[in-house]
Amino acid sequence: MEPYVNKRDMWLKQRAMLLYPYIQNGTISHGRAAEILEMDKWSLIQLYGSMGIPYIDMDEAELERDIANALAACGESK
């Protein structure tokens, strides 16, 4: 007996992986990729997460800089 394979899930994962390089280089957004795949953005983010691809792709230093910049823009300091 063959294992059950959800063809819709497989199709989505394949298409999502085809779109991912375009998300990475900024050609399209996660939202646009989700539209192409006929799903909502949150579901696409979860799908990528299930495949080990993070939504936020930053190292700790980048995150610290972003936080400091956001606080500075609000007139606060860390």
FINU-771036 format. One record per atom (N, C-alpha, C): residue in three letters; chain; atom name; x, y negated, z negated. Coordinates in pm, 1 decimal. Layout:
N
[node 'ALA','A','CA',[X,Y,Z]]
...
***
This chain:
78
[node 'MET','A','N',[84.0,118.2,0.0]]
[node 'MET','A','CA',[0.0,0.0,0.0]]
[node 'MET','A','C',[88.8,-125.0,0.0]]
[node 'GLU','A','N',[59.5,-220.1,86.7]]
[node 'GLU','A','CA',[135.8,-343.9,96.0]]
[node 'GLU','A','C',[93.4,-440.2,-13.8]]
[node 'PRO','A','N',[187.6,-519.2,-65.8]]
[node 'PRO','A','CA',[150.4,-618.3,-167.2]]
[node 'PRO','A','C',[61.1,-725.7,-105.4]]
[node 'TYR','A','N',[-27.5,-779.2,-187.7]]
[node 'TYR','A','CA',[-118.4,-883.6,-142.0]]
[node 'TYR','A','C',[-40.8,-1012.7,-118.2]]
[node 'VAL','A','N',[-59.0,-1071.4,-2.6]]
[node 'VAL','A','CA',[4.9,-1198.1,30.8]]
[node 'VAL','A','C',[-105.5,-1296.0,68.7]]
[node 'ASN','A','N',[-112.4,-1405.9,-4.4]]
[node 'ASN','A','CA',[-210.2,-1509.2,26.0]]
[node 'ASN','A','C',[-157.1,-1589.0,144.8]]
[node 'LYS','A','N',[-219.1,-1570.4,259.8]]
[node 'LYS','A','CA',[-169.1,-1632.6,382.2]]
[node 'LYS','A','C',[-178.0,-1784.4,377.9]]
[node 'ARG','A','N',[-279.1,-1837.8,312.2]]
[node 'ARG','A','CA',[-291.5,-1984.4,301.0]]
[node 'ARG','A','C',[-175.4,-2039.9,218.0]]
[node 'ASP','A','N',[-143.0,-1974.0,105.8]]
[node 'ASP','A','CA',[-30.6,-2019.1,23.0]]
[node 'ASP','A','C',[99.9,-2011.8,100.1]]
[node 'MET','A','N',[119.3,-1904.2,173.3]]
[node 'MET','A','CA',[241.5,-1888.6,251.6]]
[node 'MET','A','C',[250.2,-1997.4,358.3]]
[node 'TRP','A','N',[138.8,-2024.9,424.9]]
[node 'TRP','A','CA',[133.8,-2129.0,527.0]]
[node 'TRP','A','C',[168.3,-2264.1,466.0]]
[node 'LEU','A','N',[107.7,-2294.9,350.1]]
[node 'LEU','A','CA',[134.2,-2423.1,284.4]]
[node 'LEU','A','C',[281.5,-2436.9,245.9]]
[node 'LYS','A','N',[338.1,-2332.5,187.9]]
[node 'LYS','A','CA',[479.1,-2337.8,147.7]]
[node 'LYS','A','C',[570.5,-2357.7,268.5]]
[node 'GLN','A','N',[542.2,-2287.1,376.1]]
[node 'GLN','A','CA',[624.6,-2302.0,496.7]]
[node 'GLN','A','C',[616.0,-2443.7,551.8]]
[node 'ARG','A','N',[495.4,-2496.6,562.1]]
[node 'ARG','A','CA',[476.8,-2631.5,616.6]]
[node 'ARG','A','C',[534.4,-2736.7,522.2]]
[node 'ALA','A','N',[517.7,-2715.1,392.3]]
[node 'ALA','A','CA',[573.3,-2809.0,295.3]]
[node 'ALA','A','C',[725.6,-2814.1,306.4]]
[node 'MET','A','N',[787.6,-2698.6,326.0]]
[node 'MET','A','CA',[933.4,-2695.3,339.7]]
[node 'MET','A','C',[978.5,-2761.1,470.3]]
[node 'LEU','A','N',[898.1,-2751.3,574.3]]
[node 'LEU','A','CA',[930.4,-2820.0,699.1]]
[node 'LEU','A','C',[922.6,-2972.1,682.6]]
[node 'LEU','A','N',[832.0,-3017.9,598.6]]
[node 'LEU','A','CA',[815.3,-3161.8,577.0]]
[node 'LEU','A','C',[914.2,-3219.3,476.2]]
[node 'TYR','A','N',[968.9,-3135.4,388.5]]
[node 'TYR','A','CA',[1050.6,-3185.9,278.9]]
[node 'TYR','A','C',[1171.3,-3270.2,323.3]]
[node 'PRO','A','N',[1245.4,-3232.5,426.8]]
[node 'PRO','A','CA',[1357.3,-3319.3,467.5]]
[node 'PRO','A','C',[1312.9,-3460.8,503.9]]
[node 'TYR','A','N',[1192.6,-3474.1,558.5]]
[node 'TYR','A','CA',[1140.8,-3605.7,594.6]]
[node 'TYR','A','C',[1102.1,-3686.7,471.1]]
[node 'ILE','A','N',[1060.5,-3617.1,365.0]]
[node 'ILE','A','CA',[1033.3,-3684.2,237.7]]
[node 'ILE','A','C',[1166.0,-3729.7,177.2]]
[node 'GLN','A','N',[1263.9,-3641.4,178.7]]
[node 'GLN','A','CA',[1394.8,-3672.6,120.5]]
[node 'GLN','A','C',[1460.4,-3792.7,186.5]]
[node 'ASN','A','N',[1452.5,-3802.5,318.2]]
[node 'ASN','A','CA',[1520.1,-3914.2,384.5]]
[node 'ASN','A','C',[1432.2,-4038.6,396.0]]
[node 'GLY','A','N',[1311.2,-4033.7,340.1]]
[node 'GLY','A','CA',[1224.9,-4150.8,336.1]]
[node 'GLY','A','C',[1142.3,-4174.8,461.3]]
[node 'THR','A','N',[1143.1,-4081.0,554.6]]
[node 'THR','A','CA',[1063.2,-4097.1,676.2]]
[node 'THR','A','C',[914.1,-4095.4,643.3]]
[node 'ILE','A','N',[874.0,-4003.8,553.8]]
[node 'ILE','A','CA',[735.0,-3998.1,508.0]]
[node 'ILE','A','C',[734.0,-3989.4,355.2]]
[node 'SER','A','N',[621.8,-4023.5,297.3]]
[node 'SER','A','CA',[605.2,-4015.8,151.9]]
[node 'SER','A','C',[542.9,-3881.6,113.7]]
[node 'HIS','A','N',[544.0,-3853.3,-14.7]]
[node 'HIS','A','CA',[474.2,-3733.7,-62.7]]
[node 'HIS','A','C',[325.8,-3743.2,-27.4]]
[node 'GLY','A','N',[270.4,-3862.5,-38.7]]
[node 'GLY','A','CA',[128.9,-3881.1,-6.7]]
[node 'GLY','A','C',[98.0,-3849.9,138.6]]
[node 'ARG','A','N',[184.2,-3896.4,228.5]]
[node 'ARG','A','CA',[162.4,-3869.4,371.4]]
[node 'ARG','A','C',[179.0,-3720.8,401.0]]
[node 'ALA','A','N',[278.6,-3658.1,339.4]]
[node 'ALA','A','CA',[297.4,-3513.1,358.9]]
[node 'ALA','A','C',[174.0,-3438.2,310.4]]
[node 'ALA','A','N',[118.3,-3481.0,198.2]]
[node 'ALA','A','CA',[-2.3,-3416.9,145.8]]
[node 'ALA','A','C',[-118.4,-3432.2,244.1]]
[node 'GLU','A','N',[-131.9,-3550.1,303.8]]
[node 'GLU','A','CA',[-236.9,-3570.5,404.0]]
[node 'GLU','A','C',[-219.5,-3475.7,522.3]]
[node 'ILE','A','N',[-95.4,-3462.5,569.3]]
[node 'ILE','A','CA',[-67.3,-3373.1,681.7]]
[node 'ILE','A','C',[-106.8,-3229.7,647.5]]
[node 'LEU','A','N',[-81.1,-3190.4,522.6]]
[node 'LEU','A','CA',[-112.7,-3054.3,477.2]]
[node 'LEU','A','C',[-257.1,-3039.9,430.1]]
[node 'GLU','A','N',[-333.1,-3148.9,438.1]]
[node 'GLU','A','CA',[-474.1,-3149.8,397.5]]
[node 'GLU','A','C',[-491.2,-3108.2,251.8]]
[node 'MET','A','N',[-411.2,-3171.8,165.6]]
[node 'MET','A','CA',[-421.0,-3147.2,22.1]]
[node 'MET','A','C',[-394.8,-3279.2,-49.2]]
[node 'ASP','A','N',[-421.2,-3284.1,-179.1]]
[node 'ASP','A','CA',[-393.1,-3407.3,-250.8]]
[node 'ASP','A','C',[-246.5,-3411.3,-293.9]]
[node 'LYS','A','N',[-199.1,-3532.4,-320.3]]
[node 'LYS','A','CA',[-57.3,-3552.7,-351.8]]
[node 'LYS','A','C',[-14.5,-3472.5,-474.3]]
[node 'TRP','A','N',[-96.8,-3471.3,-577.7]]
[node 'TRP','A','CA',[-61.2,-3399.4,-699.4]]
[node 'TRP','A','C',[-43.1,-3249.9,-672.2]]
[node 'SER','A','N',[-129.1,-3192.7,-589.8]]
[node 'SER','A','CA',[-115.8,-3050.5,-555.2]]
[node 'SER','A','C',[14.2,-3024.3,-480.1]]
[node 'LEU','A','N',[53.0,-3118.6,-393.4]]
[node 'LEU','A','CA',[179.4,-3102.9,-321.0]]
[node 'LEU','A','C',[297.3,-3110.0,-418.1]]
[node 'ILE','A','N',[293.0,-3203.1,-511.3]]
[node 'ILE','A','CA',[399.6,-3215.1,-611.3]]
[node 'ILE','A','C',[409.2,-3086.6,-692.7]]
[node 'GLN','A','N',[294.1,-3030.7,-730.0]]
[node 'GLN','A','CA',[293.6,-2904.5,-803.8]]
[node 'GLN','A','C',[348.9,-2789.7,-718.1]]
[node 'LEU','A','N',[313.8,-2788.9,-590.1]]
[node 'LEU','A','CA',[363.8,-2685.2,-499.4]]
[node 'LEU','A','C',[515.8,-2691.5,-490.2]]
[node 'TYR','A','N',[569.2,-2812.0,-469.0]]
[node 'TYR','A','CA',[715.0,-2825.9,-465.8]]
[node 'TYR','A','C',[776.0,-2784.0,-599.0]]
[node 'GLY','A','N',[713.3,-2821.5,-709.6]]
[node 'GLY','A','CA',[762.9,-2781.6,-841.5]]
[node 'GLY','A','C',[767.1,-2630.6,-857.8]]
[node 'SER','A','N',[666.6,-2562.2,-805.8]]
[node 'SER','A','CA',[663.3,-2415.8,-815.9]]
[node 'SER','A','C',[774.8,-2350.7,-734.5]]
[node 'MET','A','N',[829.2,-2427.5,-638.5]]
[node 'MET','A','CA',[939.0,-2377.6,-557.0]]
[node 'MET','A','C',[1073.6,-2429.4,-608.3]]
[node 'GLY','A','N',[1070.8,-2497.8,-724.0]]
[node 'GLY','A','CA',[1194.3,-2546.5,-784.3]]
[node 'GLY','A','C',[1243.1,-2679.6,-730.0]]
[node 'ILE','A','N',[1156.4,-2752.3,-661.4]]
[node 'ILE','A','CA',[1193.9,-2882.5,-604.8]]
[node 'ILE','A','C',[1130.0,-2991.5,-690.7]]
[node 'PRO','A','N',[1211.1,-3072.2,-759.9]]
[node 'PRO','A','CA',[1154.7,-3173.8,-848.9]]
[node 'PRO','A','C',[1095.9,-3292.1,-771.8]]
[node 'TYR','A','N',[994.7,-3355.0,-829.8]]
[node 'TYR','A','CA',[935.7,-3475.2,-770.6]]
[node 'TYR','A','C',[1032.3,-3591.8,-785.8]]
[node 'ILE','A','N',[1088.7,-3604.5,-903.6]]
[node 'ILE','A','CA',[1187.2,-3709.5,-929.8]]
[node 'ILE','A','C',[1324.4,-3645.5,-922.0]]
[node 'ASP','A','N',[1402.3,-3690.6,-826.8]]
[node 'ASP','A','CA',[1533.9,-3632.1,-803.7]]
[node 'ASP','A','C',[1641.9,-3732.6,-843.0]]
[node 'MET','A','N',[1662.2,-3746.6,-975.4]]
[node 'MET','A','CA',[1760.2,-3840.5,-1028.2]]
[node 'MET','A','C',[1847.1,-3770.9,-1130.5]]
[node 'ASP','A','N',[1970.2,-3817.4,-1140.7]]
[node 'ASP','A','CA',[2051.2,-3769.0,-1251.5]]
[node 'ASP','A','C',[2027.3,-3861.8,-1371.1]]
[node 'GLU','A','N',[2082.8,-3826.6,-1483.6]]
[node 'GLU','A','CA',[2058.0,-3902.5,-1607.1]]
[node 'GLU','A','C',[2103.1,-4047.7,-1595.8]]
[node 'ALA','A','N',[2217.3,-4072.0,-1531.7]]
[node 'ALA','A','CA',[2268.3,-4208.6,-1517.8]]
[node 'ALA','A','C',[2173.0,-4294.9,-1434.3]]
[node 'GLU','A','N',[2119.8,-4238.6,-1325.6]]
[node 'GLU','A','CA',[2024.3,-4312.4,-1242.8]]
[node 'GLU','A','C',[1898.1,-4345.6,-1321.6]]
[node 'LEU','A','N',[1850.5,-4249.6,-1399.4]]
[node 'LEU','A','CA',[1731.9,-4271.6,-1480.3]]
[node 'LEU','A','C',[1755.6,-4381.6,-1583.5]]
[node 'GLU','A','N',[1871.0,-4378.0,-1649.3]]
[node 'GLU','A','CA',[1904.6,-4482.6,-1747.0]]
[node 'GLU','A','C',[1908.4,-4619.5,-1680.9]]
[node 'ARG','A','N',[1967.5,-4630.1,-1561.3]]
[node 'ARG','A','CA',[1971.2,-4758.2,-1489.4]]
[node 'ARG','A','C',[1830.2,-4805.8,-1455.4]]
[node 'ASP','A','N',[1745.6,-4714.9,-1408.9]]
[node 'ASP','A','CA',[1608.0,-4752.1,-1375.9]]
[node 'ASP','A','C',[1533.2,-4801.6,-1498.7]]
[node 'ILE','A','N',[1551.1,-4734.7,-1610.7]]
[node 'ILE','A','CA',[1485.5,-4777.6,-1734.7]]
[node 'ILE','A','C',[1535.5,-4915.5,-1776.0]]
[node 'ALA','A','N',[1667.4,-4935.0,-1771.7]]
[node 'ALA','A','CA',[1724.6,-5065.4,-1807.8]]
[node 'ALA','A','C',[1673.7,-5174.9,-1715.4]]
[node 'ASN','A','N',[1666.6,-5148.1,-1585.9]]
[node 'ASN','A','CA',[1615.2,-5247.0,-1490.4]]
[node 'ASN','A','C',[1468.8,-5279.6,-1516.3]]
[node 'ALA','A','N',[1389.2,-5177.9,-1546.6]]
[node 'ALA','A','CA',[1247.3,-5199.7,-1574.3]]
[node 'ALA','A','C',[1229.5,-5283.1,-1701.0]]
[node 'LEU','A','N',[1306.1,-5250.9,-1804.0]]
[node 'LEU','A','CA',[1298.6,-5327.6,-1928.5]]
[node 'LEU','A','C',[1343.6,-5470.8,-1906.3]]
[node 'ALA','A','N',[1449.4,-5490.9,-1828.4]]
[node 'ALA','A','CA',[1498.2,-5626.4,-1798.4]]
[node 'ALA','A','C',[1391.9,-5705.4,-1722.7]]
[node 'ALA','A','N',[1323.7,-5641.1,-1630.9]]
[node 'ALA','A','CA',[1219.6,-5708.5,-1553.8]]
[node 'ALA','A','C',[1103.4,-5750.7,-1642.6]]
[node 'CYS','A','N',[1083.4,-5676.8,-1750.8]]
[node 'CYS','A','CA',[975.1,-5709.8,-1845.4]]
[node 'CYS','A','C',[1023.2,-5805.3,-1954.8]]
[node 'GLY','A','N',[1151.6,-5840.8,-1948.6]]
[node 'GLY','A','CA',[1205.9,-5932.7,-2048.7]]
[node 'GLY','A','C',[1244.7,-5863.4,-2177.4]]
[node 'GLU','A','N',[1259.7,-5734.1,-2175.0]]
[node 'GLU','A','CA',[1298.8,-5658.6,-2293.4]]
[node 'GLU','A','C',[1438.5,-5603.1,-2271.8]]
[node 'SER','A','N',[1499.5,-5559.9,-2381.2]]
[node 'SER','A','CA',[1629.3,-5493.4,-2368.4]]
[node 'SER','A','C',[1624.4,-5362.4,-2443.6]]
[node 'LYS','A','N',[1712.1,-5272.4,-2405.3]]
[node 'LYS','A','CA',[1714.2,-5140.6,-2466.1]]
[node 'LYS','A','C',[1804.7,-5139.2,-2586.1]]
***
